Amino acid sequence: MENSRLPQTFFRREAPELARELLGCILVRQTPAGITKGLIVETEAYSQEDAASHSYKGETARTAAMFGPAGHAYIYFTYGMHYCFNVVSGGIGHGQGVLIRALEPLEGIELMKQRRHKHDNHELCNGPAKLVQAMGITRADYGKALYKGNLYIEKSSGNAIEIKSGPRIGITKAMDAPWRFWIDGNQHVSR
């Protein structure tokens, strides 16, 4: 449904605020193989002033999307084997974004299982690289708008959620910043 997509204006906020606001929203991927949907249950915020952010040292070919318009995809390769998916936030020229860390699978679960070669629903999207694989997100999605096209984010389900925050995971700089956010009690949070 076109009208349930979040508009670009939704993403024009600072990364920590957007990271909280994305919890409870739904990430949707349409492919010829089918549609997959997942409830966003865990996020991490990154900003240009943050030593843990890819944008910290300024714009590069790799980070160009982070300095572009809000509501676009920033996808990067990590550990020489996995892709991670981020939502660009803020204004043009200020590198910031939100890493989507975990989803609760909602639709297209059989397709997710095929892509992940897993049978346990809890193993499908409970980590940033896992959800990229389960949702069929690829490097070709780098820089694409997330408010139109076949990879987009829908409005929150509207269910009441309790949000917790704490330090981000898997970084070696700015480790104490409480910029990881998750839905308390959700079984699909990464850890």
Secondary structure in CASP SS format (residue, H / E / C, confidence):
PFRMAT SS
TARGET T0000
AUTHOR 0000-0000-0000
METHOD secondary structure of the structure
MODEL  1
M C 1.00
E H 1.00
N H 1.00
S H 1.00
R E 1.00
L C 1.00
P C 1.00
Q H 1.00
T H 1.00
F H 1.00
F H 1.00
R C 1.00
R C 1.00
E C 1.00
A H 1.00
P H 1.00
E H 1.00
L H 1.00
A H 1.00
R H 1.00
E H 1.00
L C 1.00
L C 1.00
G C 1.00
C C 1.00
I E 1.00
L E 1.00
V E 1.00
R E 1.00
Q E 1.00
T E 1.00
P C 1.00
A C 1.00
G E 1.00
I E 1.00
T E 1.00
K E 1.00
G E 1.00
L E 1.00
I E 1.00
V E 1.00
E E 1.00
T E 1.00
E E 1.00
A E 1.00
Y E 1.00
S E 1.00
Q C 1.00
E C 1.00
D C 1.00
A C 1.00
A C 1.00
S C 1.00
H C 1.00
S C 1.00
Y C 1.00
K C 1.00
G C 1.00
E C 1.00
T C 1.00
A C 1.00
R C 1.00
T C 1.00
A H 1.00
A H 1.00
M H 1.00
F H 1.00
G C 1.00
P C 1.00
A C 1.00
G C 1.00
H E 1.00
A E 1.00
Y E 1.00
I E 1.00
Y E 1.00
F E 1.00
T E 1.00
Y C 1.00
G C 1.00
M C 1.00
H E 1.00
Y E 1.00
C E 1.00
F E 1.00
N E 1.00
V E 1.00
V E 1.00
S C 1.00
G C 1.00
G C 1.00
I C 1.00
G C 1.00
H C 1.00
G C 1.00
Q E 1.00
G E 1.00
V E 1.00
L E 1.00
I E 1.00
R E 1.00
A E 1.00
L E 1.00
E E 1.00
P E 1.00
L E 1.00
E E 1.00
G C 1.00
I H 1.00
E H 1.00
L H 1.00
M H 1.00
K H 1.00
Q H 1.00
R H 1.00
R H 1.00
H C 1.00
K C 1.00
H C 1.00
D C 1.00
N H 1.00
H H 1.00
E H 1.00
L C 1.00
C C 1.00
N C 1.00
G C 1.00
P H 1.00
A H 1.00
K H 1.00
L H 1.00
V H 1.00
Q H 1.00
A H 1.00
M H 1.00
G C 1.00
I C 1.00
T C 1.00
R H 1.00
A H 1.00
D H 1.00
Y C 1.00
G C 1.00
K C 1.00
A E 1.00
L C 1.00
Y C 1.00
K C 1.00
G C 1.00
N C 1.00
L E 1.00
Y E 1.00
I E 1.00
E E 1.00
K C 1.00
S C 1.00
S C 1.00
G C 1.00
N C 1.00
A C 1.00
I C 1.00
E C 1.00
I E 1.00
K E 1.00
S E 1.00
G E 1.00
P C 1.00
R C 1.00
I C 1.00
G C 1.00
I C 1.00
T C 1.00
K C 1.00
A C 1.00
M C 1.00
D C 1.00
A C 1.00
P C 1.00
W C 1.00
R E 1.00
F E 1.00
W E 1.00
I E 1.00
D C 1.00
G C 1.00
N C 1.00
Q C 1.00
H C 1.00
V C 1.00
S C 1.00
R C 1.00
END
